[in-house]
């Protein structure tokens, strides 16, 4: 009987020792881990933008006489920088709105047209500068986030205060065998015009409260005008009418920064693997 008790005690001791031995062979527990915080779902933000413009104009018009045709050779703008600021609100993970104000600095304009009438050929070389203040209300749709990168699209509407300065029209009239040189100046002038925009780009979330954007924008600035036109001696010419810049557009590339002022979400409960 005593032998049976001794055998049972020895067996129980051996079985208790087996889990302890196996436990000693297990690797240590991994350090505690937190799940990555979810993206910011809502909140106010400020933004700043810099960029470069690539502008064009649909037509340049002035009063022409009867039986006169105008052949446009080219109408172009040089590139110019833009600077903007704005305030917006992120409604959720995919929808946001902002209101922006932007100064688009002087872009040099140059062009050429040839007016032809019976017995007259009048080539005109144009030079001017254009700048504008642009104000837009914009809406954006974020298309999902991969590795902190979020593609987005958007649209905006607003107004543009377009200014034409230093307009000159240098012509050489060939009339009935005679050549007459002429220079016409347009007074500086500004006007408000309806503007709209389409946006597309990529946003990179550096931190929960700071995002960098690289964006493309197609922009319609409406129309612009010179002031009354005058001859080189300062006397208003016969028609004295301004030149009209119709259908101004721009394809812009922008680098933007966004600062979100909402508090980041709290971390989830502590989790362990294994």
C-alpha positions in Angstrom: 0.0 0.0 0.0 2.8 2.3 0.9 4.5 1.5 -2.4 1.3 2.5 -4.3 1.2 5.8 -2.5 4.8 6.5 -3.2 4.3 5.7 -7.0 1.3 8.0 -7.2 3.2 10.9 -5.5 6.1 10.5 -7.8 3.8 10.5 -10.9 2.1 13.6 -9.7 5.4 15.4 -9.1 6.6 14.5 -12.6 3.4 15.7 -14.3 3.7 19.1 -12.4 7.3 19.5 -13.5 6.5 19.0 -17.3 4.6 22.3 -17.8 7.2 24.2 -15.9 9.9 22.9 -18.2 7.9 23.7 -21.2 7.2 27.2 -19.9 10.9 27.8 -19.5 11.5 27.0 -23.2 8.8 29.5 -24.5 10.1 32.8 -26.0 9.4 36.0 -24.0 6.2 37.8 -24.6 6.4 40.6 -27.3 6.3 44.2 -26.1 2.9 45.8 -25.8 1.6 47.2 -29.1 -1.0 49.8 -30.0 -3.0 49.8 -33.2 -2.3 52.7 -35.5 -4.6 55.6 -34.7 -7.6 56.0 -37.1 -7.4 59.0 -39.5 -8.9 62.3 -38.3 -12.6 62.2 -39.1 -13.6 65.9 -38.6 -12.2 69.3 -37.7 -11.2 72.8 -38.8 -8.0 73.4 -40.7 -5.9 76.2 -42.1 -4.1 75.9 -45.4 -1.4 77.6 -47.4 -0.5 77.2 -51.1 2.2 78.2 -53.5 2.3 77.3 -57.1 2.9 78.1 -60.8 0.4 79.2 -63.4 0.2 78.2 -67.1 -2.4 80.6 -68.6 -4.1 81.2 -71.9 -6.8 83.4 -73.4 -9.5 82.4 -75.9 -9.6 85.7 -77.8 -8.5 89.3 -77.8 -11.2 91.6 -79.2 -11.5 95.2 -80.3 -13.8 97.1 -82.6 -13.1 96.4 -86.2 -14.5 98.1 -89.3 -16.8 96.7 -91.9 -15.2 94.2 -94.4 -12.3 93.7 -92.0 -11.0 90.3 -91.0 -8.6 89.6 -88.1 -6.2 86.6 -88.1 -4.8 85.8 -84.7 -1.2 84.5 -84.9 -0.7 83.8 -81.2 -1.8 85.0 -77.8 0.3 83.7 -74.9 1.2 84.3 -71.3 4.4 83.6 -69.5 4.3 81.5 -66.3 3.8 83.3 -63.0 3.8 82.3 -59.3 0.7 82.2 -57.1 0.3 82.4 -53.3 -2.8 81.4 -51.4 -4.3 80.9 -47.9 -7.6 79.4 -46.7 -9.7 77.9 -44.0 -11.7 74.7 -44.2 -13.5 72.0 -42.4 -13.1 68.2 -42.7 -16.5 66.7 -42.2 -15.6 63.0 -42.3 -13.0 60.6 -43.8 -14.0 61.5 -47.4 -15.6 65.0 -47.5 -14.1 68.5 -46.8 -14.7 72.1 -47.8 -12.6 75.2 -47.7 -12.7 78.9 -48.7 -9.5 80.3 -50.2 -8.0 83.6 -51.2 -5.1 83.8 -53.7 -2.9 86.4 -55.3 -1.7 85.5 -58.8 1.2 87.8 -59.6 2.0 89.5 -62.9 2.1 87.2 -66.0 3.6 88.9 -69.1 1.3 88.7 -72.1 2.4 88.9 -75.8 0.5 88.2 -79.0 0.1 89.1 -82.6 -2.9 89.7 -84.9 -3.2 90.8 -88.5 -6.2 92.8 -89.6 -7.0 92.9 -93.3 -9.4 95.3 -95.1 -9.6 96.3 -98.7 -6.2 98.0 -99.5 -5.0 97.8 -95.9 -2.9 95.2 -93.9 -2.4 96.0 -90.2 -0.2 93.7 -88.2 -0.4 94.3 -84.4 2.1 93.2 -81.8 0.6 93.2 -78.2 2.3 93.4 -74.8 0.8 93.6 -71.3 0.8 92.3 -67.8 -2.0 90.5 -66.0 -2.6 89.7 -62.3 -5.6 88.8 -60.3 -7.0 88.2 -56.8 -8.9 84.9 -56.8 -11.5 83.8 -54.2 -13.0 80.3 -54.3 -15.3 78.1 -52.2 -14.2 74.5 -52.8 -15.5 71.0 -52.1 -13.2 67.9 -52.1 -13.8 64.2 -52.1 -11.0 62.1 -50.6 -10.8 58.7 -52.4 -9.3 56.5 -49.7 -5.9 56.3 -48.0 -3.0 54.0 -48.8 0.3 54.3 -46.8 -0.8 57.7 -45.6 -1.4 58.9 -49.2 -4.9 60.1 -50.1 -5.9 60.9 -53.7 -8.6 63.5 -54.0 -10.8 65.4 -56.5 -12.7 68.6 -56.1 -14.4 71.6 -57.6 -14.8 75.3 -56.7 -16.7 78.4 -57.7 -16.1 82.1 -56.8 -14.8 85.3 -58.3 -11.6 86.7 -59.8 -10.6 90.4 -59.8 -8.6 90.5 -63.1 -6.2 93.4 -63.8 -4.5 94.3 -67.1 -1.6 96.8 -66.9 1.0 98.3 -69.3 -1.0 97.3 -72.5 0.7 98.3 -75.8 -0.3 97.7 -79.4 2.5 98.3 -81.8 1.3 98.3 -85.5 2.7 99.0 -88.9 -0.2 99.9 -91.3 0.4 99.2 -94.9 -2.2 101.3 -96.7 -2.3 101.9 -100.5 1.5 101.5 -100.8 2.4 103.5 -97.8 3.7 102.2 -94.4 2.5 104.0 -91.3 3.9 103.1 -87.8 1.6 103.4 -84.9 1.6 102.7 -81.2 -1.6 102.4 -79.1 -1.7 102.3 -75.3 -4.4 100.9 -73.1 -5.0 102.4 -69.7 -4.7 100.0 -66.7 -8.1 98.5 -65.7 -9.6 95.9 -63.4 -12.9 94.0 -63.4 -14.6 91.2 -61.4 -15.5 88.0 -63.2 -17.1 84.7 -62.3 -14.5 82.0 -61.8 -14.6 78.2 -61.4 -12.1 75.4 -60.8 -11.5 71.7 -61.0 -9.0 70.0 -58.6 -7.1 66.7 -58.5 -4.2 65.7 -56.4 -2.5 63.6 -53.7 -2.4 64.4 -50.0 0.3 62.9 -47.6 -0.6 62.8 -43.9 2.7 63.6 -42.2 1.1 63.6 -38.7 -2.5 63.4 -37.5 -2.6 67.3 -37.7 -0.3 68.1 -40.6 -0.9 67.2 -44.3 1.1 68.0 -47.5 -0.7 68.3 -50.9 0.5 68.2 -54.5 -2.3 69.2 -56.7 -3.3 70.1 -60.3 -6.0 72.7 -60.9 -7.9 73.7 -64.1 -9.1 77.3 -63.6 -11.5 79.5 -65.6 -10.9 83.2 -64.7 -13.6 84.7 -66.9 -12.7 87.9 -68.8 -10.5 90.9 -68.4 -10.3 94.3 -70.1 -7.9 97.2 -70.7 -8.9 100.8 -70.1 -9.6 103.3 -72.9 -7.0 103.1 -75.7 -4.9 106.1 -76.7 -2.4 106.9 -79.4 1.3 107.5 -78.7 0.8 111.2 -78.3 -1.8 110.7 -75.5 -4.8 111.7 -77.6 -7.7 109.2 -77.6 -7.9 107.5 -80.9 -11.1 107.4 -83.0 -12.8 104.5 -81.3 -11.0 104.7 -78.0 -12.5 101.3 -77.0 -10.8 98.9 -74.6 -9.4 95.6 -75.7 -11.3 92.6 -74.3 -9.5 89.5 -73.0 -12.1 86.7 -73.4 -12.1 83.2 -71.7 -9.0 83.4 -69.5 -8.0 79.9 -68.3 -5.1 78.5 -66.4 -3.6 75.1 -65.6 -1.9 75.4 -62.2 0.4 73.1 -60.2 0.3 73.8 -56.5 2.1 72.6 -53.3 -0.2 73.0 -50.3 0.1 72.6 -46.5 -2.9 71.8 -44.2 -2.9 72.2 -40.4 -5.8 70.5 -38.6 -6.8 71.9 -35.2 -8.8 69.0 -33.9 -7.5 66.8 -31.1 -6.1 63.5 -32.3 -8.2 60.5 -31.3 -7.2 58.6 -28.1 -5.2 55.4 -28.5 -7.1 52.1 -28.4 -6.8 49.8 -25.4 -3.5 48.0 -24.9 -3.2 44.8 -27.0 -0.8 42.0 -26.9 0.0 39.4 -29.5 0.3 35.7 -28.7 
